[in-house]
Amino acid sequence: MNSKLSFLTKTSLLKRIKSKWFIGVNILLLVIIVGIINIDSIISYFGGDFSDKLEIVVIDKTNSVYDIFKNNINNSKNIIGNDTSIDIKKTTKSEKSLEKNLKDKVLIIFTSSDTEYLKAKVISKEKIDTIKYQLITSSLSTTKYNYGLINSNINIEELNKISSEIKIDRVVLNKDKPSSDDNMNTIMGSVFPTIILPFFMLVIFLVQMIGSEIYEEKSSRSMEIIISNVSPKTHFISKIISSNLFAIIQGLLLIGYGALGLLLKNSIDTSKTSEITSMISSIWTTLSNNGFIDKLYYIIPLTLILLLLSFFAYSLVAGILASMTVNMEDYQQIQTPIMLVSVLAYYLAIMASVFNGAIFIKVLSYVPFISCLLSPALLVIGQVNIIDVVISIAILIVFNIFIFKHGINIYKEGILNYSNEKVWTKFKKIIRNKN
């Protein structure tokens, strides 16, 4: 039995990996993932500009504002977190001569005012980008404020004390339960999508592989030859093992595509290395401040266990249902409920913080197929604890054992059933006959 199981598993896996569908999809995924990571270099190659330079020419009729403005615009850039490269310089040329050759530059003219202390005129040939214009206007407002303080008799120290933001000492008494409002956006926006979205893709590949193979073997009548040489149980187990190995291999390939994209980005433009490092460091610091990093030593293993057990559950159900298909319509019908459950799990995980510890969301975290995404999400934001996740894992294990034990009988009946009845009708009949 072991030799037959090994042969069927190897044959099924190699058949899928060597198929034109697998090769074509992975070439497409490689191009898309690497392309998205290097989208700035690609657009720049075809004439686009990602340098995001801002050239400002200043006419300072007050003879005392330029240095203040230059300092403020650099400070505003740092506060906003804008990556714009700023080239600012002062000129003594006339306004009219500069307007003739303005092109992509921005001209700012400062003049004194008896009523408002300072006025500014911003001239550009075309409309200024919204973010750049926001940078300029915020800097101009700060410049006017500073200039007004210098040229008035107002006590600067007292005014700064009044206008400064209030300092707040934030105290959270329950340190074991982090605030979901503080860390939810960061974690769900940067960490979870990297796990959840690939999981959807792998579930689709998993279901399609096991379903299409069984459908193909039945439609070509080769199933009868296979079952005459091996037991339905051995055949079923080989499909489960090969489909899960396929999902794991595909997951590793996706990780490899992402790594290749980053390496290519660094080799094309070495200046991007520091940007990527800085971005990762910033995300890491934010997550560390929210207490997320301290939980990784148990979040990662528990999440991986849930995902692998869920792959097994998806493949079991997909294999059992696929055994009763005889045409493409039947094959498509079995995928619909599986995909709907996956989508439900995704949205529940993303919206986990909205439910704010409601009992029903905690109960749903125990449900197989949903628990793989929802339980880790609730664990991260502190709405469930490790014991709850362990319970979810235990329920999933019991579910898989139950489905395999009873599903193998359905598989034996359905695998050689070529009737044109609907899948769910055949499923009900088999269940009734077994009872």
Secondary structure, DSSP 8 states (H G I E B T S, - for coil): -HHHHHHHHHHHHHHHHTSHHHHHHHHHHHHHHHHHHTHHHHHHHTT-----EEEEEEEESSSSSHHHHHHHHHHHHHHHT---EEEEEE--S-HHHHHHT-TT-EEEEEEEETTTEEEEEEEESS---HHHHHHHHHHHHHHHHHHHHHTS-S-HHHHHHHHS--------S-TTS--HHHHHHHHHHHTHHHHHHHHHHHHHHHHHHHHHHHHHHHHTTHHHHHHHHS-HHHHHHHHHHHHHHHHHHHHHHHHHHHHHHHHHHHHH-THHHHHHHHHHHHHHHHHHHTT-GGGHHHHHHHHHHHHHHHHHHHHHHHHHHHTT--SHHHHHHHHHHHHHHHHHHHHHHHTGGGGTT-HHHHHHTTSTTTHHHHHHHHHHTTSS-HHHHHHHHHHHHHHHHHHHHHHHHHHHHHTT----S-HHHHHHHHHHHH-
